[in-house]
Amino acid sequence: MLEQSQEMKVQVIGRALVALMHRQTQDEQQQNTTSRHNGIGFTPGDAYGGTITAKYFLKHGTLQEWQVEKWMKPTRTGLPRICKYDRQLNEIANEKVSSK
């Protein structure tokens, strides 16, 4: 049961990071940075790690344990790092639902 739960986390985090990376500009994706501070895609502090991890997920279909831990680690708010992107991830989910 624990392995299934961990695999679910891997898939959810990996897919979320890929969705966020796709919101970055092509230049930002190639350079693993954020150059536009527009509230879309990764924040400057997460741009490198988020883009690299998303690319890893796309290539391998999985994440390493330390990658999952990085995004699940609570920030000063007490919530996992990935949760700071909840607004964007909800927008992405709503766009997918409305396009069906």
Backbone atoms as SQL, in Angstrom:
CREATE TABLE atoms (id INTEGER PRIMARY KEY, chain TEXT, resi INTEGER, resn TEXT, atom TEXT, x REAL, y REAL, z REAL);
INSERT INTO atoms VALUES
  (1, 'A', 1, 'MET', 'N', 0.825, -1.199, 0.000),
  (2, 'A', 1, 'MET', 'CA', 0.000, 0.000, 0.000),
  (3, 'A', 1, 'MET', 'C', 0.866, 1.258, 0.000),
  (4, 'A', 2, 'LEU', 'N', 1.952, 1.258, 0.766),
  (5, 'A', 2, 'LEU', 'CA', 2.835, 2.410, 0.826),
  (6, 'A', 2, 'LEU', 'C', 3.458, 2.696, -0.533),
  (7, 'A', 3, 'GLU', 'N', 3.856, 1.656, -1.260),
  (8, 'A', 3, 'GLU', 'CA', 4.453, 1.850, -2.582),
  (9, 'A', 3, 'GLU', 'C', 3.453, 2.495, -3.534),
  (10, 'A', 4, 'GLN', 'N', 2.208, 2.092, -3.469),
  (11, 'A', 4, 'GLN', 'CA', 1.179, 2.665, -4.332),
  (12, 'A', 4, 'GLN', 'C', 0.980, 4.152, -4.003),
  (13, 'A', 5, 'SER', 'N', 0.997, 4.490, -2.715),
  (14, 'A', 5, 'SER', 'CA', 0.847, 5.872, -2.295),
  (15, 'A', 5, 'SER', 'C', 2.028, 6.720, -2.779),
  (16, 'A', 6, 'GLN', 'N', 3.231, 6.184, -2.685),
  (17, 'A', 6, 'GLN', 'CA', 4.422, 6.895, -3.143),
  (18, 'A', 6, 'GLN', 'C', 4.374, 7.084, -4.658),
  (19, 'A', 7, 'GLU', 'N', 3.946, 6.084, -5.392),
  (20, 'A', 7, 'GLU', 'CA', 3.852, 6.199, -6.849),
  (21, 'A', 7, 'GLU', 'C', 2.808, 7.247, -7.236),
  (22, 'A', 8, 'MET', 'N', 1.728, 7.330, -6.467),
  (23, 'A', 8, 'MET', 'CA', 0.712, 8.341, -6.734),
  (24, 'A', 8, 'MET', 'C', 1.310, 9.740, -6.534),
  (25, 'A', 9, 'LYS', 'N', 2.082, 9.925, -5.463),
  (26, 'A', 9, 'LYS', 'CA', 2.743, 11.209, -5.228),
  (27, 'A', 9, 'LYS', 'C', 3.669, 11.554, -6.384),
  (28, 'A', 10, 'VAL', 'N', 4.438, 10.575, -6.837),
  (29, 'A', 10, 'VAL', 'CA', 5.366, 10.783, -7.953),
  (30, 'A', 10, 'VAL', 'C', 4.606, 11.284, -9.175),
  (31, 'A', 11, 'GLN', 'N', 3.507, 10.627, -9.504),
  (32, 'A', 11, 'GLN', 'CA', 2.739, 10.985, -10.691),
  (33, 'A', 11, 'GLN', 'C', 2.083, 12.364, -10.548),
  (34, 'A', 12, 'VAL', 'N', 1.518, 12.640, -9.393),
  (35, 'A', 12, 'VAL', 'CA', 0.847, 13.928, -9.178),
  (36, 'A', 12, 'VAL', 'C', 1.862, 15.064, -9.232),
  (37, 'A', 13, 'ILE', 'N', 2.962, 14.923, -8.535),
  (38, 'A', 13, 'ILE', 'CA', 3.980, 15.981, -8.525),
  (39, 'A', 13, 'ILE', 'C', 4.613, 16.124, -9.898),
  (40, 'A', 14, 'GLY', 'N', 4.955, 15.024, -10.521),
  (41, 'A', 14, 'GLY', 'CA', 5.565, 15.079, -11.849),
  (42, 'A', 14, 'GLY', 'C', 4.666, 15.763, -12.858),
  (43, 'A', 15, 'ARG', 'N', 3.409, 15.384, -12.887),
  (44, 'A', 15, 'ARG', 'CA', 2.467, 15.986, -13.844),
  (45, 'A', 15, 'ARG', 'C', 2.227, 17.461, -13.535),
  (46, 'A', 16, 'ALA', 'N', 2.180, 17.814, -12.255),
  (47, 'A', 16, 'ALA', 'CA', 2.002, 19.215, -11.870),
  (48, 'A', 16, 'ALA', 'C', 3.196, 20.054, -12.324),
  (49, 'A', 17, 'LEU', 'N', 4.401, 19.540, -12.123),
  (50, 'A', 17, 'LEU', 'CA', 5.597, 20.283, -12.532),
  (51, 'A', 17, 'LEU', 'C', 5.671, 20.441, -14.040),
  (52, 'A', 18, 'VAL', 'N', 5.285, 19.416, -14.770),
  (53, 'A', 18, 'VAL', 'CA', 5.271, 19.502, -16.234),
  (54, 'A', 18, 'VAL', 'C', 4.263, 20.568, -16.674),
  (55, 'A', 19, 'ALA', 'N', 3.087, 20.580, -16.061),
  (56, 'A', 19, 'ALA', 'CA', 2.068, 21.572, -16.412),
  (57, 'A', 19, 'ALA', 'C', 2.570, 22.989, -16.131),
  (58, 'A', 20, 'LEU', 'N', 3.238, 23.170, -15.002),
  (59, 'A', 20, 'LEU', 'CA', 3.790, 24.487, -14.675),
  (60, 'A', 20, 'LEU', 'C', 4.907, 24.869, -15.640),
  (61, 'A', 21, 'MET', 'N', 5.759, 23.912, -15.980),
  (62, 'A', 21, 'MET', 'CA', 6.845, 24.182, -16.916),
  (63, 'A', 21, 'MET', 'C', 6.287, 24.615, -18.264),
  (64, 'A', 22, 'HIS', 'N', 5.209, 24.003, -18.698),
  (65, 'A', 22, 'HIS', 'CA', 4.611, 24.366, -19.984),
  (66, 'A', 22, 'HIS', 'C', 4.059, 25.784, -19.979),
  (67, 'A', 23, 'ARG', 'N', 3.862, 26.370, -18.816),
  (68, 'A', 23, 'ARG', 'CA', 3.423, 27.762, -18.724),
  (69, 'A', 23, 'ARG', 'C', 4.597, 28.737, -18.837),
  (70, 'A', 24, 'GLN', 'N', 5.807, 28.221, -18.680),
  (71, 'A', 24, 'GLN', 'CA', 7.000, 29.055, -18.846),
  (72, 'A', 24, 'GLN', 'C', 7.174, 29.354, -20.342),
  (73, 'A', 25, 'THR', 'N', 7.863, 30.437, -20.665),
  (74, 'A', 25, 'THR', 'CA', 8.170, 30.715, -22.064),
  (75, 'A', 25, 'THR', 'C', 9.199, 29.702, -22.560),
  (76, 'A', 26, 'GLN', 'N', 9.354, 29.601, -23.862),
  (77, 'A', 26, 'GLN', 'CA', 10.337, 28.674, -24.432),
  (78, 'A', 26, 'GLN', 'C', 11.740, 28.996, -23.924),
  (79, 'A', 27, 'ASP', 'N', 12.086, 30.280, -23.872),
  (80, 'A', 27, 'ASP', 'CA', 13.405, 30.678, -23.365),
  (81, 'A', 27, 'ASP', 'C', 13.591, 30.246, -21.914),
  (82, 'A', 28, 'GLU', 'N', 12.564, 30.451, -21.114),
  (83, 'A', 28, 'GLU', 'CA', 12.639, 30.069, -19.701),
  (84, 'A', 28, 'GLU', 'C', 12.807, 28.560, -19.567),
  (85, 'A', 29, 'GLN', 'N', 12.093, 27.802, -20.382),
  (86, 'A', 29, 'GLN', 'CA', 12.207, 26.343, -20.329),
  (87, 'A', 29, 'GLN', 'C', 13.611, 25.897, -20.722),
  (88, 'A', 30, 'GLN', 'N', 14.159, 26.502, -21.759),
  (89, 'A', 30, 'GLN', 'CA', 15.489, 26.110, -22.230),
  (90, 'A', 30, 'GLN', 'C', 16.578, 26.499, -21.231),
  (91, 'A', 31, 'GLN', 'N', 16.425, 27.655, -20.583),
  (92, 'A', 31, 'GLN', 'CA', 17.440, 28.154, -19.666),
  (93, 'A', 31, 'GLN', 'C', 17.187, 27.743, -18.217),
  (94, 'A', 32, 'ASN', 'N', 16.067, 27.066, -17.966),
  (95, 'A', 32, 'ASN', 'CA', 15.702, 26.633, -16.611),
  (96, 'A', 32, 'ASN', 'C', 15.639, 27.811, -15.636),
  (97, 'A', 33, 'THR', 'N', 15.048, 28.912, -16.102),
  (98, 'A', 33, 'THR', 'CA', 14.962, 30.124, -15.286),
  (99, 'A', 33, 'THR', 'C', 13.572, 30.734, -15.405),
  (100, 'A', 34, 'THR', 'N', 13.380, 31.823, -14.689),
  (101, 'A', 34, 'THR', 'CA', 12.198, 32.656, -14.844),
  (102, 'A', 34, 'THR', 'C', 12.691, 34.055, -15.144),
  (103, 'A', 35, 'SER', 'N', 12.277, 34.604, -16.265),
  (104, 'A', 35, 'SER', 'CA', 12.692, 35.959, -16.616),
  (105, 'A', 35, 'SER', 'C', 11.536, 36.950, -16.520),
  (106, 'A', 36, 'ARG', 'N', 10.324, 36.446, -16.591),
  (107, 'A', 36, 'ARG', 'CA', 9.139, 37.302, -16.475),
  (108, 'A', 36, 'ARG', 'C', 8.457, 37.014, -15.140),
  (109, 'A', 37, 'HIS', 'N', 8.277, 38.031, -14.356),
  (110, 'A', 37, 'HIS', 'CA', 7.641, 37.883, -13.046),
  (111, 'A', 37, 'HIS', 'C', 6.157, 38.225, -13.181),
  (112, 'A', 38, 'ASN', 'N', 5.423, 37.274, -13.781),
  (113, 'A', 38, 'ASN', 'CA', 4.028, 37.516, -14.125),
  (114, 'A', 38, 'ASN', 'C', 3.055, 36.577, -13.416),
  (115, 'A', 39, 'GLY', 'N', 3.543, 35.808, -12.458),
  (116, 'A', 39, 'GLY', 'CA', 2.658, 34.898, -11.736),
  (117, 'A', 39, 'GLY', 'C', 2.264, 33.662, -12.526),
  (118, 'A', 40, 'ILE', 'N', 2.979, 33.426, -13.631),
  (119, 'A', 40, 'ILE', 'CA', 2.693, 32.258, -14.464),
  (120, 'A', 40, 'ILE', 'C', 3.942, 31.388, -14.512),
  (121, 'A', 41, 'GLY', 'N', 3.753, 30.094, -14.279),
  (122, 'A', 41, 'GLY', 'CA', 4.897, 29.178, -14.247),
  (123, 'A', 41, 'GLY', 'C', 5.559, 29.204, -12.886),
  (124, 'A', 42, 'PHE', 'N', 6.843, 28.927, -12.860),
  (125, 'A', 42, 'PHE', 'CA', 7.581, 28.843, -11.601),
  (126, 'A', 42, 'PHE', 'C', 8.013, 30.211, -11.085),
  (127, 'A', 43, 'THR', 'N', 8.143, 30.306, -9.778),
  (128, 'A', 43, 'THR', 'CA', 8.748, 31.489, -9.175),
  (129, 'A', 43, 'THR', 'C', 10.257, 31.426, -9.443),
  (130, 'A', 44, 'PRO', 'N', 10.955, 32.563, -9.338),
  (131, 'A', 44, 'PRO', 'CA', 12.406, 32.534, -9.583),
  (132, 'A', 44, 'PRO', 'C', 13.146, 31.511, -8.717),
  (133, 'A', 45, 'GLY', 'N', 12.743, 31.372, -7.460),
  (134, 'A', 45, 'GLY', 'CA', 13.417, 30.430, -6.570),
  (135, 'A', 45, 'GLY', 'C', 13.204, 28.969, -6.916),
  (136, 'A', 46, 'ASP', 'N', 12.144, 28.668, -7.650),
  (137, 'A', 46, 'ASP', 'CA', 11.817, 27.287, -8.015),
  (138, 'A', 46, 'ASP', 'C', 12.060, 26.972, -9.485),
  (139, 'A', 47, 'ALA', 'N', 12.396, 27.983, -10.274),
  (140, 'A', 47, 'ALA', 'CA', 12.475, 27.798, -11.734),
  (141, 'A', 47, 'ALA', 'C', 13.474, 26.714, -12.130),
  (142, 'A', 48, 'TYR', 'N', 14.676, 26.775, -11.603),
  (143, 'A', 48, 'TYR', 'CA', 15.688, 25.796, -11.993),
  (144, 'A', 48, 'TYR', 'C', 15.270, 24.387, -11.571),
  (145, 'A', 49, 'GLY', 'N', 14.991, 24.211, -10.291),
  (146, 'A', 49, 'GLY', 'CA', 14.630, 22.888, -9.783),
  (147, 'A', 49, 'GLY', 'C', 13.340, 22.356, -10.384),
  (148, 'A', 50, 'GLY', 'N', 12.363, 23.229, -10.558),
  (149, 'A', 50, 'GLY', 'CA', 11.090, 22.802, -11.131),
  (150, 'A', 50, 'GLY', 'C', 11.225, 22.367, -12.577),
  (151, 'A', 51, 'THR', 'N', 11.968, 23.148, -13.354),
  (152, 'A', 51, 'THR', 'CA', 12.137, 22.820, -14.770),
  (153, 'A', 51, 'THR', 'C', 12.949, 21.550, -14.945),
  (154, 'A', 52, 'ILE', 'N', 14.036, 21.434, -14.206),
  (155, 'A', 52, 'ILE', 'CA', 14.883, 20.228, -14.296),
  (156, 'A', 52, 'ILE', 'C', 14.086, 18.988, -13.884),
  (157, 'A', 53, 'THR', 'N', 13.309, 19.112, -12.808),
  (158, 'A', 53, 'THR', 'CA', 12.532, 17.968, -12.334),
  (159, 'A', 53, 'THR', 'C', 11.430, 17.608, -13.333),
  (160, 'A', 54, 'ALA', 'N', 10.787, 18.603, -13.913),
  (161, 'A', 54, 'ALA', 'CA', 9.754, 18.336, -14.931),
  (162, 'A', 54, 'ALA', 'C', 10.363, 17.634, -16.139),
  (163, 'A', 55, 'LYS', 'N', 11.518, 18.093, -16.585),
  (164, 'A', 55, 'LYS', 'CA', 12.197, 17.457, -17.719),
  (165, 'A', 55, 'LYS', 'C', 12.591, 16.019, -17.384),
  (166, 'A', 56, 'TYR', 'N', 13.039, 15.790, -16.160),
  (167, 'A', 56, 'TYR', 'CA', 13.391, 14.437, -15.716),
  (168, 'A', 56, 'TYR', 'C', 12.150, 13.541, -15.769),
  (169, 'A', 57, 'PHE', 'N', 11.023, 14.066, -15.277),
  (170, 'A', 57, 'PHE', 'CA', 9.783, 13.298, -15.283),
  (171, 'A', 57, 'PHE', 'C', 9.350, 12.966, -16.706),
  (172, 'A', 58, 'LEU', 'N', 9.445, 13.926, -17.606),
  (173, 'A', 58, 'LEU', 'CA', 9.076, 13.672, -19.004),
  (174, 'A', 58, 'LEU', 'C', 9.958, 12.596, -19.629),
  (175, 'A', 59, 'LYS', 'N', 11.223, 12.603, -19.299),
  (176, 'A', 59, 'LYS', 'CA', 12.168, 11.636, -19.882),
  (177, 'A', 59, 'LYS', 'C', 12.008, 10.243, -19.285),
  (178, 'A', 60, 'HIS', 'N', 11.805, 10.164, -17.961),
  (179, 'A', 60, 'HIS', 'CA', 11.835, 8.873, -17.263),
  (180, 'A', 60, 'HIS', 'C', 10.464, 8.370, -16.805),
  (181, 'A', 61, 'GLY', 'N', 9.472, 9.250, -16.784),
  (182, 'A', 61, 'GLY', 'CA', 8.142, 8.840, -16.332),
  (183, 'A', 61, 'GLY', 'C', 8.042, 8.611, -14.844),
  (184, 'A', 62, 'THR', 'N', 9.059, 9.026, -14.115),
  (185, 'A', 62, 'THR', 'CA', 9.080, 8.871, -12.669),
  (186, 'A', 62, 'THR', 'C', 9.974, 9.954, -12.084),
  (187, 'A', 63, 'LEU', 'N', 10.016, 10.022, -10.758),
  (188, 'A', 63, 'LEU', 'CA', 10.911, 10.935, -10.057),
  (189, 'A', 63, 'LEU', 'C', 11.686, 10.149, -9.023),
  (190, 'A', 64, 'GLN', 'N', 12.836, 10.669, -8.660),
  (191, 'A', 64, 'GLN', 'CA', 13.592, 10.053, -7.582),
  (192, 'A', 64, 'GLN', 'C', 13.002, 10.505, -6.249),
  (193, 'A', 65, 'GLU', 'N', 13.251, 9.729, -5.220),
  (194, 'A', 65, 'GLU', 'CA', 12.657, 10.009, -3.914),
  (195, 'A', 65, 'GLU', 'C', 13.003, 11.411, -3.416),
  (196, 'A', 66, 'TRP', 'N', 14.247, 11.846, -3.601),
  (197, 'A', 66, 'TRP', 'CA', 14.654, 13.170, -3.118),
  (198, 'A', 66, 'TRP', 'C', 13.911, 14.286, -3.859),
  (199, 'A', 67, 'GLN', 'N', 13.547, 14.030, -5.118),
  (200, 'A', 67, 'GLN', 'CA', 12.804, 15.038, -5.881),
  (201, 'A', 67, 'GLN', 'C', 11.394, 15.197, -5.311),
  (202, 'A', 68, 'VAL', 'N', 10.772, 14.079, -4.993),
  (203, 'A', 68, 'VAL', 'CA', 9.439, 14.115, -4.386),
  (204, 'A', 68, 'VAL', 'C', 9.513, 14.816, -3.034),
  (205, 'A', 69, 'GLU', 'N', 10.514, 14.460, -2.243),
  (206, 'A', 69, 'GLU', 'CA', 10.663, 15.055, -0.912),
  (207, 'A', 69, 'GLU', 'C', 10.833, 16.567, -0.995),
  (208, 'A', 70, 'LYS', 'N', 11.584, 17.048, -1.989),
  (209, 'A', 70, 'LYS', 'CA', 11.780, 18.496, -2.142),
  (210, 'A', 70, 'LYS', 'C', 10.449, 19.217, -2.309),
  (211, 'A', 71, 'TRP', 'N', 9.561, 18.681, -3.122),
  (212, 'A', 71, 'TRP', 'CA', 8.284, 19.342, -3.405),
  (213, 'A', 71, 'TRP', 'C', 7.241, 19.087, -2.330),
  (214, 'A', 72, 'MET', 'N', 7.443, 18.035, -1.516),
  (215, 'A', 72, 'MET', 'CA', 6.520, 17.741, -0.420),
  (216, 'A', 72, 'MET', 'C', 6.965, 18.369, 0.901),
  (217, 'A', 73, 'LYS', 'N', 8.201, 18.862, 0.949),
  (218, 'A', 73, 'LYS', 'CA', 8.722, 19.459, 2.177),
  (219, 'A', 73, 'LYS', 'C', 7.944, 20.730, 2.509),
  (220, 'A', 74, 'PRO', 'N', 7.477, 20.836, 3.757),
  (221, 'A', 74, 'PRO', 'CA', 6.720, 22.033, 4.138),
  (222, 'A', 74, 'PRO', 'C', 7.584, 23.301, 4.076),
  (223, 'A', 75, 'THR', 'N', 6.975, 24.374, 3.619),
  (224, 'A', 75, 'THR', 'CA', 7.632, 25.680, 3.612),
  (225, 'A', 75, 'THR', 'C', 7.298, 26.380, 4.925),
  (226, 'A', 76, 'ARG', 'N', 7.629, 27.653, 5.034),
  (227, 'A', 76, 'ARG', 'CA', 7.346, 28.387, 6.280),
  (228, 'A', 76, 'ARG', 'C', 5.846, 28.493, 6.553),
  (229, 'A', 77, 'THR', 'N', 5.030, 28.283, 5.527),
  (230, 'A', 77, 'THR', 'CA', 3.572, 28.312, 5.717),
  (231, 'A', 77, 'THR', 'C', 3.065, 27.007, 6.330),
  (232, 'A', 78, 'GLY', 'N', 3.909, 25.984, 6.322),
  (233, 'A', 78, 'GLY', 'CA', 3.505, 24.685, 6.835),
  (234, 'A', 78, 'GLY', 'C', 2.961, 23.758, 5.762),
  (235, 'A', 79, 'LEU', 'N', 2.795, 24.288, 4.549),
  (236, 'A', 79, 'LEU', 'CA', 2.284, 23.482, 3.436),
  (237, 'A', 79, 'LEU', 'C', 3.428, 23.036, 2.538),
  (238, 'A', 80, 'PRO', 'N', 3.260, 21.915, 1.843),
  (239, 'A', 80, 'PRO', 'CA', 4.304, 21.476, 0.910),
  (240, 'A', 80, 'PRO', 'C', 4.592, 22.541, -0.151),
  (241, 'A', 81, 'ARG', 'N', 5.839, 22.593, -0.614),
  (242, 'A', 81, 'ARG', 'CA', 6.285, 23.575, -1.605),
  (243, 'A', 81, 'ARG', 'C', 5.369, 23.608, -2.835),
  (244, 'A', 82, 'ILE', 'N', 4.933, 22.442, -3.316),
  (245, 'A', 82, 'ILE', 'CA', 4.102, 22.380, -4.520),
  (246, 'A', 82, 'ILE', 'C', 2.779, 23.136, -4.325),
  (247, 'A', 83, 'CYS', 'N', 2.328, 23.282, -3.079),
  (248, 'A', 83, 'CYS', 'CA', 1.048, 23.938, -2.797),
  (249, 'A', 83, 'CYS', 'C', 1.060, 25.424, -3.122),
  (250, 'A', 84, 'LYS', 'N', 2.230, 26.050, -3.237),
  (251, 'A', 84, 'LYS', 'CA', 2.238, 27.476, -3.575),
  (252, 'A', 84, 'LYS', 'C', 1.750, 27.721, -4.995),
  (253, 'A', 85, 'TYR', 'N', 1.633, 26.634, -5.770),
  (254, 'A', 85, 'TYR', 'CA', 1.163, 26.736, -7.148),
  (255, 'A', 85, 'TYR', 'C', -0.298, 26.306, -7.295),
  (256, 'A', 86, 'ASP', 'N', -1.023, 26.252, -6.192),
  (257, 'A', 86, 'ASP', 'CA', -2.398, 25.756, -6.226),
  (258, 'A', 86, 'ASP', 'C', -3.289, 26.552, -7.170),
  (259, 'A', 87, 'ARG', 'N', -3.166, 27.876, -7.203),
  (260, 'A', 87, 'ARG', 'CA', -4.005, 28.690, -8.081),
  (261, 'A', 87, 'ARG', 'C', -3.769, 28.314, -9.546),
  (262, 'A', 88, 'GLN', 'N', -2.517, 28.229, -9.932),
  (263, 'A', 88, 'GLN', 'CA', -2.205, 27.888, -11.324),
  (264, 'A', 88, 'GLN', 'C', -2.644, 26.467, -11.666),
  (265, 'A', 89, 'LEU', 'N', -2.422, 25.541, -10.744),
  (266, 'A', 89, 'LEU', 'CA', -2.802, 24.155, -11.009),
  (267, 'A', 89, 'LEU', 'C', -4.316, 24.011, -11.114),
  (268, 'A', 90, 'ASN', 'N', -5.051, 24.780, -10.322),
  (269, 'A', 90, 'ASN', 'CA', -6.516, 24.784, -10.451),
  (270, 'A', 90, 'ASN', 'C', -6.942, 25.373, -11.791),
  (271, 'A', 91, 'GLU', 'N', -6.274, 26.442, -12.218),
  (272, 'A', 91, 'GLU', 'CA', -6.572, 27.025, -13.531),
  (273, 'A', 91, 'GLU', 'C', -6.344, 26.003, -14.643),
  (274, 'A', 92, 'ILE', 'N', -5.226, 25.297, -14.560),
  (275, 'A', 92, 'ILE', 'CA', -4.891, 24.289, -15.571),
  (276, 'A', 92, 'ILE', 'C', -5.948, 23.185, -15.589),
  (277, 'A', 93, 'ALA', 'N', -6.340, 22.728, -14.405),
  (278, 'A', 93, 'ALA', 'CA', -7.367, 21.672, -14.316),
  (279, 'A', 93, 'ALA', 'C', -8.687, 22.165, -14.895),
  (280, 'A', 94, 'ASN', 'N', -9.072, 23.392, -14.581),
  (281, 'A', 94, 'ASN', 'CA', -10.326, 23.946, -15.101),
  (282, 'A', 94, 'ASN', 'C', -10.277, 24.114, -16.623),
  (283, 'A', 95, 'GLU', 'N', -9.116, 24.498, -17.159),
  (284, 'A', 95, 'GLU', 'CA', -8.964, 24.614, -18.599),
  (285, 'A', 95, 'GLU', 'C', -9.144, 23.264, -19.276),
  (286, 'A', 96, 'LYS', 'N', -8.615, 22.219, -18.655),
  (287, 'A', 96, 'LYS', 'CA', -8.753, 20.871, -19.218),
  (288, 'A', 96, 'LYS', 'C', -10.209, 20.417, -19.199),
  (289, 'A', 97, 'VAL', 'N', -10.902, 20.697, -18.115),
  (290, 'A', 97, 'VAL', 'CA', -12.305, 20.298, -17.997),
  (291, 'A', 97, 'VAL', 'C', -13.157, 21.038, -19.020),
  (292, 'A', 98, 'SER', 'N', -12.924, 22.333, -19.168),
  (293, 'A', 98, 'SER', 'CA', -13.758, 23.125, -20.076),
  (294, 'A', 98, 'SER', 'C', -13.438, 22.848, -21.547),
  (295, 'A', 99, 'SER', 'N', -12.271, 22.260, -21.834),
  (296, 'A', 99, 'SER', 'CA', -11.930, 21.957, -23.229),
  (297, 'A', 99, 'SER', 'C', -12.481, 20.608, -23.672),
  (298, 'A', 100, 'LYS', 'N', -13.077, 19.864, -22.763),
  (299, 'A', 100, 'LYS', 'CA', -13.646, 18.549, -23.115),
  (300, 'A', 100, 'LYS', 'C', -15.037, 18.682, -23.642);
